[in-house]
Every structure is written in C-alpha cells, then in structure tokens.
Amino acid sequence: MTRIKRGTIHSKKRKRILRLAKGYRGGRSKLYTLASEALKKALSAKYKGRKRRKRDFRRLWIARINAASRKEGIPYSRFIRGLKKVNIKLNRKVLSELAISDPSEFSELIKKAKEGLEE
C-alpha cells in the first residue's frame, strides 16, 4: 500500500482559517490554533456588533426626534402617542431625517400629533 499524505480538505480548512486571520498580530496570524481561537472571538464580536448597531441607531434617532419635538414644546413620548392616535405610521429613522432636513414639515407633524392628543 502506498503512503497517504495529509488530505486536501485538511489543508484547505487550515488555509482558510489562516487567510481569514491575515492581518492579526503575531502568532494569531501564523499559527493555526491561535488563529482559529482569534477568529472565533472576532466573528462573535462581529455578530454582536451588528446587533448593537441597530440598537445604537435607534437611540440616536430617538434623541434627535426628542430634541426637535421639545423645541416645539412637546416631549418625545407624547409626540409619538399623538402620531399613533392620528394614525400616522412613520418610523423613527424617517422622523429623525425630517427633523434634521425639513423642520417645517416636522412642525406640521407636531401640530397633527397635538391635535391627536386633544381628541
């Protein structure tokens, strides 16, 4: 029987890990075990970061809407409640963009929200 060297799948797997870990410092980019551990941590942090980004943007939009609505004399929570009562369905991203780029349109929304609260 002939001698079998390491399989292609085995070396492909190792190459893939080392290629993904390229740019890491020291042994983390050169040694397979260290590279695979570093990669596991990096990928889990990447996943968490994608979730955190959504959270952070929502906080930013709410802060912007709150600042703009308080200028008009109504806090954020009452503004959102008023919009829901008048059945205006705009998400927070669009509302924050309106508050920044088109303040006159945003003030119209605030007037409608105040009307909804009075009813």
Buried (B, 14 or more C-beta within 10 A) or exposed (E): EEEEEEEEEEEEEBEEBBEBBEEBEEEBBEBBEBBBEBBEEBEEEEEEEEEEEEEEEBEEBBEBBBEBBEEBEBEBEBBBBBBEBBEEEEEBBEBBBBBEEEEEEBBEBBEBBBEBBEE
